[in-house]
Each structure stands twice: as C-alpha cells, then as structure tokens.
Amino acid sequence: MLVLITYDVNTEDAAGRKRLRKIAKLCVNYGQRVQNSVFECVLQADECRRLQHALLQEMDTEKDSLRFYYLGANYQKKVEHFGTKPSYDPEGMLMV
C-alpha cells in the first residue's frame, strides 16, 4: 500500500534539529522524499507499523506533528502530479 508520511518538527533548539534529521533519515530508509517533509512509501502492513513505531519514538509529541495518509494498493488513481520535479514510479527499479 502507498502511505504518505508528513511531519512538522519544532527546530527552535538543537534537540529539535536532531529529531528532524533522525525522522527524515528513518523516512528515507522506507520511501521517496517528494517534498521537504513529505515522503511516499510503499509498505506492507508490518513495515508500516514498524516505521510508525520508530518515528513515534523519535518525535516529541508536545512539539512535533506526524501524519500518515493511507492511500492503499490502488493509489495510482488517487495521486496526480503537476509542476516541476517529475513524478517517479514508487514500485519501479531503484538505482543506488
């Protein structure tokens, strides 16, 4: 299923900037950054729960915000892209 993950981390102090880096790094391991704090991730249910748990461990629930949007398996019909930064195929080949 395609999961859109968005976050907003309070970076007013060094601890917040550190949380931001850790949260972004976790998301990069599971998906593709499509905007600064937005990731598209194709995940199985167990992977999604694992990632969600890891992100919740890193964030400060008093200062930060984290959202998961579950677009499901038929996400191709639910996503439209306009403008710069060409779209990508999240299930296509990944070159490292």
C-alpha positions as CSV (number, residue, x, y, z in Angstrom):
1,M,0.0,0.0,0.0
2,L,1.1,3.6,-0.6
3,V,1.5,5.6,2.6
4,L,2.1,9.4,2.5
5,I,4.0,10.5,5.6
6,T,4.2,14.1,6.6
7,Y,5.9,15.7,9.6
8,D,6.5,19.0,11.2
9,V,9.3,19.1,13.8
10,N,9.9,22.1,16.0
11,T,13.5,23.1,15.3
12,E,13.9,26.0,17.6
13,D,16.6,24.2,19.6
14,A,19.4,21.8,18.9
15,A,17.3,18.8,20.1
16,G,14.6,19.6,17.6
17,R,17.1,19.9,14.7
18,K,18.5,16.5,15.8
19,R,14.9,15.0,15.9
20,L,14.3,16.4,12.4
21,R,17.4,14.7,11.0
22,K,16.5,11.4,12.6
23,I,12.9,11.4,11.4
24,A,14.0,12.3,7.9
25,K,16.6,9.5,7.9
26,L,14.1,6.9,9.0
27,C,11.7,8.0,6.3
28,V,14.4,7.9,3.6
29,N,15.0,4.3,4.5
30,Y,11.4,3.4,3.7
31,G,10.4,5.7,0.8
32,Q,10.9,8.6,-1.5
33,R,11.0,12.2,-0.4
34,V,8.6,14.2,-2.6
35,Q,8.7,17.5,-0.7
36,N,10.8,18.7,2.3
37,S,8.8,16.9,5.0
38,V,6.7,14.6,2.9
39,F,7.5,11.0,1.9
40,E,5.8,8.5,-0.3
41,C,6.4,5.0,1.0
42,V,5.2,1.7,-0.5
43,L,4.9,-0.5,2.6
44,Q,3.5,-3.8,3.8
45,A,1.3,-3.5,6.9
46,D,4.1,-4.8,9.2
47,E,6.7,-2.4,7.7
48,C,4.2,0.5,8.3
49,R,3.7,-0.4,11.9
50,R,7.5,-0.7,12.4
51,L,8.2,2.6,10.8
52,Q,5.4,4.3,12.7
53,H,6.7,2.9,16.0
54,A,10.2,4.1,15.2
55,L,9.0,7.6,14.2
56,L,6.9,7.9,17.4
57,Q,10.0,7.0,19.5
58,E,11.9,9.9,17.9
59,M,9.3,12.6,17.9
60,D,8.3,14.9,20.8
61,T,4.5,14.7,20.9
62,E,4.4,18.0,22.8
63,K,6.2,19.9,20.0
64,D,6.1,17.9,16.8
65,S,3.4,16.6,14.4
66,L,3.4,13.3,12.4
67,R,0.7,12.2,9.9
68,F,0.2,9.0,8.0
69,Y,-2.2,9.0,4.9
70,Y,-3.1,5.5,3.8
71,L,-3.7,5.6,0.0
72,G,-4.0,1.8,-0.3
73,A,-3.0,-0.6,-3.1
74,N,-4.8,1.2,-5.9
75,Y,-3.0,4.5,-5.3
76,Q,-2.2,5.2,-8.9
77,K,-5.7,6.6,-9.5
78,K,-5.5,8.7,-6.3
79,V,-2.3,10.6,-7.0
80,E,-1.9,13.4,-9.5
81,H,1.3,15.4,-10.0
82,F,1.6,18.8,-11.6
83,G,4.6,21.1,-12.0
84,T,8.3,20.6,-11.5
85,K,10.1,17.6,-10.1
86,P,9.0,14.8,-12.3
87,S,7.0,12.1,-10.7
88,Y,8.5,8.7,-10.2
89,D,7.3,5.1,-10.1
90,P,7.4,4.0,-6.4
91,E,7.4,0.4,-7.4
92,G,9.8,0.8,-10.2
93,M,13.6,-0.1,-10.2
94,L,15.7,1.8,-7.7
95,M,19.2,2.7,-8.6
96,V,21.6,3.0,-5.7
